[in-house]
């Protein structure tokens, strides 16, 4: 059996979201529990929005929480040629085709779907296009030729068996008309080349998983195991977004939340082990499993975070607490003079 390998694959288009942080934590804990490896892949193919400052912040956030990845960061943009080669293989073996539909045609299809109150799926007009019908003045996209008959079943390690009608999976684009690969193609190729054994991510990726499995099968690659974890919701029951307050790590570190407290809270947010509430880092690794993850969304509760933080502050030693106070002062660019240090230390005793 292959050594367990997991990954966290954020896009450096903004600060690390609290939901992404929990996904990274679950991947890291699972790999450590199984004595495997945890990898960081930076999905930076969106050149307009990807920033080095966000990449640095992501890595810093993970380290702040105690999550260290194995090996070097895997930079997706450096693998574009590998992705395009796979597109060409899929075209060659008949699992993909060039689509010449114009933007206007696609918009018309979407409009008709809206009028019928149906979800939009591409009409597959170019799937069996005649050579004589190929327009000369249109740069095509490349679409994957999805199955149209029968059903597919995903053996999800969290959600259980999930079944879908194949006809509902559209012929999705794998190469844009500007020559750049799309997410589903690039992520699949990267996961295969990185030898990932387990893909653990949010359950909003389930439809992507069905698409990616078809690419795996078309290429004759071994499938990894998939686990889709429920999303984090606000206290009002809405999906947590980057626009919400307290959605990024900075929102917590700036109000004095300690790394151990936030890590413990995120661990318990959608996962449980018996009736235990407080976990040391070693205990988190020892007890973590996918079976303990619930199937329903979890609600972010600031009062619970503050309560957890209070517990850790009360139980930390003086030197560790002083170190965290220095980090807190650094966030607000407050200089600690010798006199201030003396007063701080006196207040901690």
Secondary structure, DSSP 8 states (H G I E B T S, - for coil): ----EEEE---SSSS-BHHHHHHHHHHHHHHHHTT-EEEEEE----TTT--HHHHHHHHHHHHHTT---SSS-EEGGGGHHHHHHHHHHHHHTTSEEEE---HHHHHHHHHHHHHTT-------TTTT--GGG--SS---EEEE----SSEEEEEETTTEEEEEEGGGS---EEE-TTS-B-HHHHHHHHHHHTT-SEEEEEGGGHHHHHHHHHHHHHHT----EEEEE--EE-TTS-B--TTSTT-BHHHHHTTT--HHHHHHHHHHSSB--TT-----HHHHHHH--GGGB-SS-EE--HHHHHHHHHHHHHHS-HHHHHHHHHHHHHHTT----HHHHHHHHHHH-
